C-alpha cells in the first residue's frame, strides 16, 4: 500500500506543497507485488545514497528524490518521463496521461468501474468513464464476442444455406446429433 498525503504543484516558478486536491484524493493506494518490489529496491538505493552523502543529505521524506535527498520538481519529473518514453521507443505520452492509461487498463483487465474510480480517487464514480477511459479495440472485440455468445444459435457461423444466403428453416430443423454423441450437422440433399 502507498499512502497519498501531499501533492506538489507548480505555482508560477515555484513548487508548492499542499494537501491533495480533494478529500477523496487522500488515502492509500493498493500496489501490485511487482511495483512494491521495485519500490523496496529503490528505497534500499536511496538509503545507500543517504549514507554516502552523510550530513549533506536532505531529508525531505519523499520516495523519489535527487541522490542528495533534495526534492524533484514536477517539471523535471515530467521532462525525465518524456525522455524515458522516447528512449524506450514508446509513443509520446504525458506523465499525467498515465491516469488515463491506468483507468483503461484496469477496465481491460476486467475490473469494474467502481474499482477504477476508487483507484483514481474520484469523488464520484460517474467522473471516471467521462474523463479517463477509452475502450481499447481488444476490449471492444471481447465485449462483442461475449455479447453474441449469449444469443442461442442453431447454425454454426460459416454454414451456408442452400440459397447462398441465410440458413433456411429446413436446415435448422435438420440439425441432429451424430451417432457418436458429438453435436454434428446433417444437411438435407433435397433442393
Secondary structure, DSSP 8 states (H G I E B T S, - for coil): -EEE--EEEEETTEEEEES-SSGGG-EEE---HHHHHHHHHHHHHHHHHHHHHGGG------SSB-TTS-B--HHHHHHHHHHHHHHTT-----TTHHHHHHHHHHHHTT--HHHHHHHTT-SSHHHHHHHT----HHHHHHHHHHHHHTS--SS-TT---TTSSS--HHHHHT----TTSS---------
